Amino acid sequence: ALQQARANSPTYRQTLNDAGPAKWAVRNAYGNLLPQLHASSDFGYTGSGESNFGGGFVRPTSAFVTSGYNLGVFWQLNGRALSAPGQQKALQRSTDEDITGAGVALRGEIETQYLNTLQATAQVEVARQQVVRNADFLALAKARHQVGQATLLDVRQAEVDKGQSDFEVLRALQLENEAKLDLIRRMGVEPPVLVEQIGLSDSFPVTPLDVTLDSLMLLADAQNPVLRSLRARRTAAWWR
Protein backbone atom coordinates (compact mmCIF):
# COMPACT_ATOMS: atom_id res chain seq x y z
CA ALA A 1 0.00 0.00 0.00
CA LEU A 2 2.81 2.41 0.85
CA GLN A 3 4.71 1.59 -2.33
CA GLN A 4 1.67 2.20 -4.52
CA ALA A 5 0.81 5.38 -2.63
CA ARG A 6 4.28 6.82 -3.22
CA ALA A 7 3.99 6.01 -6.92
CA ASN A 8 0.40 7.19 -7.48
CA SER A 9 -0.76 9.60 -4.78
CA PRO A 10 -1.57 12.87 -6.65
CA THR A 11 -0.79 15.08 -3.66
CA TYR A 12 2.57 13.42 -3.01
CA ARG A 13 3.53 13.38 -6.70
CA GLN A 14 2.69 17.08 -6.94
CA THR A 15 5.12 17.78 -4.10
CA LEU A 16 7.81 15.69 -5.80
CA ASN A 17 7.48 17.82 -8.94
CA ASP A 18 8.80 20.83 -7.00
CA ALA A 19 12.27 19.25 -6.87
CA GLY A 20 12.98 19.89 -10.57
CA PRO A 21 12.30 23.66 -10.59
CA ALA A 22 14.25 24.09 -7.35
CA LYS A 23 17.26 22.31 -8.87
CA TRP A 24 17.16 24.41 -12.02
CA ALA A 25 16.81 27.60 -9.97
CA VAL A 26 20.17 26.81 -8.32
CA ARG A 27 21.78 26.17 -11.73
CA ASN A 28 20.42 29.42 -13.12
CA ALA A 29 21.71 31.32 -10.10
CA TYR A 30 25.23 30.02 -10.73
CA GLY A 31 24.83 30.57 -14.47
CA ASN A 32 24.13 34.27 -13.87
CA LEU A 33 27.62 34.61 -12.37
CA LEU A 34 29.27 33.65 -15.65
CA PRO A 35 30.12 36.16 -18.42
CA GLN A 36 27.51 36.46 -21.14
CA LEU A 37 28.59 36.06 -24.74
CA HIS A 38 26.75 38.04 -27.42
CA ALA A 39 27.16 37.34 -31.11
CA SER A 40 25.38 38.91 -34.08
CA SER A 41 25.79 39.18 -37.83
CA ASP A 42 24.16 40.93 -40.76
CA PHE A 43 24.23 40.54 -44.50
CA GLY A 44 23.31 42.95 -47.30
CA TYR A 45 23.02 42.78 -51.07
CA THR A 46 22.91 45.62 -53.60
CA GLY A 47 22.07 44.83 -57.19
CA SER A 48 23.74 46.30 -60.30
CA GLY A 49 22.54 49.63 -61.69
CA GLU A 50 23.66 53.13 -62.71
CA SER A 51 25.01 56.09 -60.78
CA ASN A 52 24.11 59.55 -62.06
CA PHE A 53 26.85 62.12 -61.27
CA GLY A 54 25.09 65.02 -63.00
CA GLY A 55 25.80 66.78 -66.25
CA GLY A 56 24.67 63.77 -68.16
CA PHE A 57 27.50 61.69 -66.74
CA VAL A 58 26.18 58.23 -65.88
CA ARG A 59 28.28 55.35 -64.78
CA PRO A 60 27.14 51.75 -64.39
CA THR A 61 27.62 50.08 -61.01
CA SER A 62 28.08 46.39 -60.28
CA ALA A 63 26.29 44.35 -57.65
CA PHE A 64 28.00 43.82 -54.30
CA VAL A 65 27.42 41.99 -51.02
CA THR A 66 28.05 43.45 -47.55
CA SER A 67 28.39 41.59 -44.27
CA GLY A 68 29.10 42.47 -40.67
CA TYR A 69 29.92 40.50 -37.55
CA ASN A 70 29.83 41.39 -33.89
CA LEU A 71 31.14 39.36 -30.96
CA GLY A 72 31.13 40.67 -27.41
CA VAL A 73 31.51 39.51 -23.83
CA PHE A 74 29.37 41.07 -21.10
CA TRP A 75 29.91 40.43 -17.41
CA GLN A 76 27.93 42.19 -14.72
CA LEU A 77 27.99 41.36 -11.03
CA ASN A 78 25.93 42.85 -8.24
CA GLY A 79 24.83 41.96 -4.76
CA ARG A 80 21.67 40.22 -5.91
CA ALA A 81 23.54 38.02 -8.38
CA LEU A 82 26.20 37.12 -5.81
CA SER A 83 23.64 36.18 -3.15
CA ALA A 84 21.33 34.32 -5.52
CA PRO A 85 23.17 30.93 -5.33
CA GLY A 86 23.01 30.85 -1.55
CA GLN A 87 19.38 31.88 -1.57
CA GLN A 88 18.36 29.30 -4.17
CA LYS A 89 20.30 26.53 -2.42
CA ALA A 90 18.46 27.36 0.80
CA LEU A 91 15.15 27.26 -1.07
CA GLN A 92 16.17 23.93 -2.59
CA ARG A 93 16.84 22.53 0.89
CA SER A 94 13.44 23.82 1.93
CA THR A 95 11.85 22.04 -1.03
CA ASP A 96 13.69 18.82 -0.16
CA GLU A 97 12.40 19.04 3.40
CA ASP A 98 8.88 19.69 2.10
CA ILE A 99 9.17 16.50 0.05
CA THR A 100 10.42 14.59 3.09
CA GLY A 101 7.55 15.98 5.13
CA ALA A 102 5.07 14.98 2.44
CA GLY A 103 6.51 11.46 2.51
CA VAL A 104 6.16 11.28 6.30
CA ALA A 105 2.60 12.60 6.10
CA LEU A 106 1.75 10.11 3.36
CA ARG A 107 3.14 7.22 5.38
CA GLY A 108 1.18 8.28 8.46
CA GLU A 109 -1.98 8.74 6.42
CA ILE A 110 -1.75 5.33 4.74
CA GLU A 111 -0.78 3.48 7.92
CA THR A 112 -3.60 5.11 9.87
CA GLN A 113 -6.18 4.23 7.25
CA TYR A 114 -4.71 0.74 6.97
CA LEU A 115 -5.23 0.29 10.71
CA ASN A 116 -8.75 1.71 10.45
CA THR A 117 -9.51 -0.84 7.76
CA LEU A 118 -8.12 -3.69 9.87
CA GLN A 119 -10.25 -2.47 12.74
CA ALA A 120 -13.34 -2.41 10.52
CA THR A 121 -12.56 -5.97 9.36
CA ALA A 122 -12.25 -7.09 12.98
CA GLN A 123 -15.59 -5.47 13.77
CA VAL A 124 -17.17 -7.57 11.01
CA GLU A 125 -15.84 -10.73 12.64
CA VAL A 126 -17.14 -9.59 16.04
CA ALA A 127 -20.57 -8.89 14.55
CA ARG A 128 -20.66 -12.35 12.93
CA GLN A 129 -19.75 -13.99 16.23
CA GLN A 130 -22.59 -12.09 17.86
CA VAL A 131 -24.97 -13.44 15.23
CA VAL A 132 -23.88 -16.99 16.10
CA ARG A 133 -24.39 -16.34 19.82
CA ASN A 134 -27.81 -14.76 19.31
CA ALA A 135 -28.83 -17.64 17.07
CA ASP A 136 -27.88 -20.03 19.89
CA PHE A 137 -29.79 -17.90 22.41
CA LEU A 138 -32.85 -17.95 20.11
CA ALA A 139 -32.70 -21.71 19.75
CA LEU A 140 -32.31 -22.03 23.52
CA ALA A 141 -35.26 -19.69 24.16
CA LYS A 142 -37.48 -21.69 21.80
CA ALA A 143 -36.44 -24.95 23.47
CA ARG A 144 -37.12 -23.57 26.93
CA HIS A 145 -40.47 -22.21 25.77
CA GLN A 146 -41.47 -25.65 24.51
CA VAL A 147 -40.81 -27.20 27.91
CA GLY A 148 -42.44 -24.34 29.76
CA GLN A 149 -39.30 -22.79 31.24
CA ALA A 150 -39.53 -19.53 29.23
CA THR A 151 -42.33 -17.31 28.00
CA LEU A 152 -43.21 -16.32 24.45
CA LEU A 153 -41.91 -12.86 25.32
CA ASP A 154 -38.47 -14.36 25.91
CA VAL A 155 -38.60 -15.97 22.48
CA ARG A 156 -39.65 -12.71 20.81
CA GLN A 157 -36.84 -10.83 22.58
CA ALA A 158 -34.34 -13.42 21.37
CA GLU A 159 -35.69 -13.00 17.83
CA VAL A 160 -35.25 -9.22 18.10
CA ASP A 161 -31.69 -9.66 19.33
CA LYS A 162 -30.98 -12.03 16.45
CA GLY A 163 -32.41 -9.58 13.91
CA GLN A 164 -30.44 -6.71 15.44
CA SER A 165 -27.20 -8.71 15.21
CA ASP A 166 -27.95 -9.51 11.54
CA PHE A 167 -28.32 -5.78 10.90
CA GLU A 168 -25.05 -5.06 12.71
CA VAL A 169 -23.25 -7.49 10.39
CA LEU A 170 -24.54 -5.61 7.34
CA ARG A 171 -23.57 -2.30 8.91
CA ALA A 172 -20.09 -3.59 9.79
CA LEU A 173 -19.62 -4.86 6.24
CA GLN A 174 -20.56 -1.46 4.85
CA LEU A 175 -18.11 0.30 7.16
CA GLU A 176 -15.40 -2.17 6.16
CA ASN A 177 -15.99 -1.54 2.45
CA GLU A 178 -15.96 2.22 3.01
CA ALA A 179 -12.66 1.94 4.89
CA LYS A 180 -11.15 -0.10 2.05
CA LEU A 181 -12.33 2.41 -0.55
CA ASP A 182 -10.91 5.26 1.50
CA LEU A 183 -7.56 3.47 1.67
CA ILE A 184 -7.59 2.92 -2.11
CA ARG A 185 -8.45 6.58 -2.66
CA ARG A 186 -5.58 7.77 -0.48
CA MET A 187 -3.24 5.45 -2.40
CA GLY A 188 -4.36 7.09 -5.67
CA VAL A 189 -5.13 3.82 -7.49
CA GLU A 190 -8.15 2.01 -8.83
CA PRO A 191 -9.44 -1.03 -6.91
CA PRO A 192 -7.71 -4.08 -8.44
CA VAL A 193 -10.71 -6.33 -7.66
CA LEU A 194 -14.15 -5.98 -6.14
CA VAL A 195 -13.90 -4.14 -2.84
CA GLU A 196 -15.36 -7.16 -1.02
CA GLN A 197 -12.42 -9.25 -2.25
CA ILE A 198 -9.70 -6.90 -1.02
CA GLY A 199 -7.87 -8.29 1.98
CA LEU A 200 -5.23 -6.72 4.21
CA SER A 201 -2.51 -9.09 5.33
CA ASP A 202 -0.17 -6.96 7.46
CA SER A 203 -0.17 -7.15 11.24
CA PHE A 204 1.07 -4.56 13.71
CA PRO A 205 2.49 -6.04 16.90
CA VAL A 206 2.22 -3.75 19.89
CA THR A 207 5.57 -2.93 21.48
CA PRO A 208 6.08 -0.57 24.43
CA LEU A 209 8.00 2.66 23.84
CA ASP A 210 10.85 3.42 26.20
CA VAL A 211 11.26 7.12 25.52
CA THR A 212 10.90 10.32 27.48
CA LEU A 213 9.17 13.52 26.48
CA ASP A 214 12.44 15.44 26.45
CA SER A 215 14.07 12.93 24.09
CA LEU A 216 11.07 13.11 21.77
CA MET A 217 11.24 16.90 21.77
CA LEU A 218 14.94 16.86 20.94
CA LEU A 219 14.37 14.31 18.17
CA ALA A 220 11.54 16.36 16.71
CA ASP A 221 13.58 19.55 16.84
CA ALA A 222 16.45 17.88 14.98
CA GLN A 223 14.55 15.82 12.41
CA ASN A 224 11.08 17.29 11.91
CA PRO A 225 10.96 18.14 8.17
CA VAL A 226 8.50 21.00 8.68
CA LEU A 227 10.86 22.74 11.10
CA ARG A 228 13.86 22.14 8.87
CA SER A 229 11.96 23.52 5.89
CA LEU A 230 11.08 26.68 7.81
CA ARG A 231 14.69 27.09 8.89
CA ALA A 232 15.86 26.77 5.29
CA ARG A 233 13.33 29.42 4.22
CA ARG A 234 14.62 31.67 6.98
CA THR A 235 18.14 31.24 5.57
CA ALA A 236 16.83 32.08 2.10
CA ALA A 237 15.20 35.22 3.46
CA TRP A 238 18.51 36.21 5.10
CA TRP A 239 20.27 36.05 1.71
CA ARG A 240 17.86 38.64 0.36
C-alpha positions in Angstrom: 0.0 0.0 0.0 2.8 2.4 0.8 4.7 1.6 -2.3 1.7 2.2 -4.5 0.8 5.4 -2.6 4.3 6.8 -3.2 4.0 6.0 -6.9 0.4 7.2 -7.5 -0.8 9.6 -4.8 -1.6 12.9 -6.6 -0.8 15.1 -3.7 2.6 13.4 -3.0 3.5 13.4 -6.7 2.7 17.1 -6.9 5.1 17.8 -4.1 7.8 15.7 -5.8 7.5 17.8 -8.9 8.8 20.8 -7.0 12.3 19.3 -6.9 13.0 19.9 -10.6 12.3 23.7 -10.6 14.2 24.1 -7.4 17.3 22.3 -8.9 17.2 24.4 -12.0 16.8 27.6 -10.0 20.2 26.8 -8.3 21.8 26.2 -11.7 20.4 29.4 -13.1 21.7 31.3 -10.1 25.2 30.0 -10.7 24.8 30.6 -14.5 24.1 34.3 -13.9 27.6 34.6 -12.4 29.3 33.7 -15.7 30.1 36.2 -18.4 27.5 36.5 -21.1 28.6 36.1 -24.7 26.7 38.0 -27.4 27.2 37.3 -31.1 25.4 38.9 -34.1 25.8 39.2 -37.8 24.2 40.9 -40.8 24.2 40.5 -44.5 23.3 43.0 -47.3 23.0 42.8 -51.1 22.9 45.6 -53.6 22.1 44.8 -57.2 23.7 46.3 -60.3 22.5 49.6 -61.7 23.7 53.1 -62.7 25.0 56.1 -60.8 24.1 59.6 -62.1 26.8 62.1 -61.3 25.1 65.0 -63.0 25.8 66.8 -66.2 24.7 63.8 -68.2 27.5 61.7 -66.7 26.2 58.2 -65.9 28.3 55.4 -64.8 27.1 51.8 -64.4 27.6 50.1 -61.0 28.1 46.4 -60.3 26.3 44.3 -57.6 28.0 43.8 -54.3 27.4 42.0 -51.0 28.1 43.4 -47.6 28.4 41.6 -44.3 29.1 42.5 -40.7 29.9 40.5 -37.5 29.8 41.4 -33.9 31.1 39.4 -31.0 31.1 40.7 -27.4 31.5 39.5 -23.8 29.4 41.1 -21.1 29.9 40.4 -17.4 27.9 42.2 -14.7 28.0 41.4 -11.0 25.9 42.9 -8.2 24.8 42.0 -4.8 21.7 40.2 -5.9 23.5 38.0 -8.4 26.2 37.1 -5.8 23.6 36.2 -3.1 21.3 34.3 -5.5 23.2 30.9 -5.3 23.0 30.8 -1.5 19.4 31.9 -1.6 18.4 29.3 -4.2 20.3 26.5 -2.4 18.5 27.4 0.8 15.1 27.3 -1.1 16.2 23.9 -2.6 16.8 22.5 0.9 13.4 23.8 1.9 11.9 22.0 -1.0 13.7 18.8 -0.2 12.4 19.0 3.4 8.9 19.7 2.1 9.2 16.5 0.0 10.4 14.6 3.1 7.6 16.0 5.1 5.1 15.0 2.4 6.5 11.5 2.5 6.2 11.3 6.3 2.6 12.6 6.1 1.7 10.1 3.4 3.1 7.2 5.4 1.2 8.3 8.5 -2.0 8.7 6.4 -1.7 5.3 4.7 -0.8 3.5 7.9 -3.6 5.1 9.9 -6.2 4.2 7.2 -4.7 0.7 7.0 -5.2 0.3 10.7 -8.7 1.7 10.5 -9.5 -0.8 7.8 -8.1 -3.7 9.9 -10.3 -2.5 12.7 -13.3 -2.4 10.5 -12.6 -6.0 9.4 -12.2 -7.1 13.0 -15.6 -5.5 13.8 -17.2 -7.6 11.0 -15.8 -10.7 12.6 -17.1 -9.6 16.0 -20.6 -8.9 14.5 -20.7 -12.3 12.9 -19.7 -14.0 16.2 -22.6 -12.1 17.9 -25.0 -13.4 15.2 -23.9 -17.0 16.1 -24.4 -16.3 19.8 -27.8 -14.8 19.3 -28.8 -17.6 17.1 -27.9 -20.0 19.9 -29.8 -17.9 22.4 -32.8 -17.9 20.1 -32.7 -21.7 19.8 -32.3 -22.0 23.5 -35.3 -19.7 24.2 -37.5 -21.7 21.8 -36.4 -24.9 23.5 -37.1 -23.6 26.9 -40.5 -22.2 25.8 -41.5 -25.6 24.5 -40.8 -27.2 27.9 -42.4 -24.3 29.8 -39.3 -22.8 31.2 -39.5 -19.5 29.2 -42.3 -17.3 28.0 -43.2 -16.3 24.5 -41.9 -12.9 25.3 -38.5 -14.4 25.9 -38.6 -16.0 22.5 -39.7 -12.7 20.8 -36.8 -10.8 22.6 -34.3 -13.4 21.4 -35.7 -13.0 17.8 -35.3 -9.2 18.1 -31.7 -9.7 19.3 -31.0 -12.0 16.4 -32.4 -9.6 13.9 -30.4 -6.7 15.4 -27.2 -8.7 15.2 -27.9 -9.5 11.5 -28.3 -5.8 10.9 -25.0 -5.1 12.7 -23.2 -7.5 10.4 -24.5 -5.6 7.3 -23.6 -2.3 8.9 -20.1 -3.6 9.8 -19.6 -4.9 6.2 -20.6 -1.5 4.9 -18.1 0.3 7.2 -15.4 -2.2 6.2 -16.0 -1.5 2.4 -16.0 2.2 3.0 -12.7 1.9 4.9 -11.1 -0.1 2.0 -12.3 2.4 -0.6 -10.9 5.3 1.5 -7.6 3.5 1.7 -7.6 2.9 -2.1 -8.5 6.6 -2.7 -5.6 7.8 -0.5 -3.2 5.4 -2.4 -4.4 7.1 -5.7 -5.1 3.8 -7.5 -8.2 2.0 -8.8 -9.4 -1.0 -6.9 -7.7 -4.1 -8.4 -10.7 -6.3 -7.7 -14.1 -6.0 -6.1 -13.9 -4.1 -2.8 -15.4 -7.2 -1.0 -12.4 -9.3 -2.2 -9.7 -6.9 -1.0 -7.9 -8.3 2.0 -5.2 -6.7 4.2 -2.5 -9.1 5.3 -0.2 -7.0 7.5 -0.2 -7.2 11.2 1.1 -4.6 13.7 2.5 -6.0 16.9 2.2 -3.8 19.9 5.6 -2.9 21.5 6.1 -0.6 24.4 8.0 2.7 23.8 10.8 3.4 26.2 11.3 7.1 25.5 10.9 10.3 27.5 9.2 13.5 26.5 12.4 15.4 26.5 14.1 12.9 24.1 11.1 13.1 21.8 11.2 16.9 21.8 14.9 16.9 20.9 14.4 14.3 18.2 11.5 16.4 16.7 13.6 19.6 16.8 16.4 17.9 15.0 14.5 15.8 12.4 11.1 17.3 11.9 11.0 18.1 8.2 8.5 21.0 8.7 10.9 22.7 11.1 13.9 22.1 8.9 12.0 23.5 5.9 11.1 26.7 7.8 14.7 27.1 8.9 15.9 26.8 5.3 13.3 29.4 4.2 14.6 31.7 7.0 18.1 31.2 5.6 16.8 32.1 2.1 15.2 35.2 3.5 18.5 36.2 5.1 20.3 36.0 1.7 17.9 38.6 0.4 
